[in-house]
Amino acid sequence: MESEYTADMIQVLTLRESVRKRPGMYIGSTDDSAGLLSLLLEVVSTPVEQILLGRCARVDVRVDADDFVTVTDDGPGVPARSLADLLEQPVDVQGPRVHLAFRGMSLAIVNAVSDPFEVDTVHGGEQATVAYAGGLQRGPMRVSAASRPSGTRVRFRPDPQIFQCTRQPRAELTQRLEDLAFLLPAMALSWSFAGERATGLVERLRAELRGPLGDVAYHKGEYVTEDGPTAVEVALAWPTESGGRPPQILGFTNLQRTEDGPHLTGLLRGVRDFLRIRRDRGLEGLVAAVAVRFDDSRYRVQTKYRLASSGLYSAVKEATSTALQHWTERFPEAAKALRSRVKAR
């Protein structure tokens, strides 16, 4: 029997509804940091276009610890009468002329997947302020006589209902903004990350990984070794979307990065013992970090400690086992699923 379709059966979606229904079509991945970076770069695209037209000279980007992003420029601003259309309607395929983000997005698309999305702009002596949430206007636009020069401030946060992780990728963003600074030397471009002071090895691990990390096995303690007291800190996780990726392991010895040594082999042995797998089995999907601190005054070159110290190896192995045991007690189903997944390979 053939199905019949009539005009009243066709659902016409607004831009906001379409974007929120299938965000990947408009912004790229929502499972890792790629989509987040696209949002920020699209907001930056608007003042960059004005820079190329000679109407703007400065752009400041700030990423706060709570994942809010603020982009401020000294451009001509947006007329109040045009602001709603800019934030709610699709743009012509021919413009704007500068696209730094995924497939030439628009501010309306960024607005649709942000909560909140706030704009404060001054144009022609008039100041307009408006706020949205998920693409819906929160209240009436406020328009008044301006008390400051022209320019625009956009403040937004990626909507947690859309994105698994709302944290902007620090390394990738810095690289893109540095590229812009070199390519547009006439532009005064600045960026900053608030709340990036020492926050522990777990947060360092989150900053290194693209995408959500999930629950982390963690332990920090002091161990007595043949070389004296040694502080050991370990953090480990297996993201659910690992895709067979090789293990990513960060190693630190006395506050310096190290690519090999007994602290790294001790961590790997502790993981394999926990998973009950042979030494030749892979550890796909694992992301981990280990940091050790000890008295190295007897060594003139700190990295000479890369020699195989059985004491350091054992201390890290024990710390790793402790971290994973505590993690198993808190998340027994996750530990069981991990062991099953590893054995199935």
Buried (B, 14 or more C-beta within 10 A) or exposed (E): EEEEEEEEEEEEEEBBEBBBEEBEEBBBBBBBBBBBBBBBBBBBBBBBBBBBEEBBBBBBBBBBEEBBBBBBBBBBBBEBEEBBEBBBEEBEEEEBEBBBBBEBBBBBBBBBBBBBBBBBBBBEEBBBBBBBBBBEBEEEBEBEEBEEEBBBBBBBBBBEEBBBBBBBBBEBBEEBBEEBBEEBEEBBBEBEBEEEEEEBBBBBBBBBBBBBBBEBBBBBBEBEBEBEEBBBBBBBBBBBEBEEEEBBBBBBBBEEEBEEBBBBBBBBBBBBEBBEBEEEEEBBBBBBBBBBBBEBEEEEEEBEBBEEBEBBBBBBBBBBBBBBBEBBEEBEEBBEEBBEBBEEE
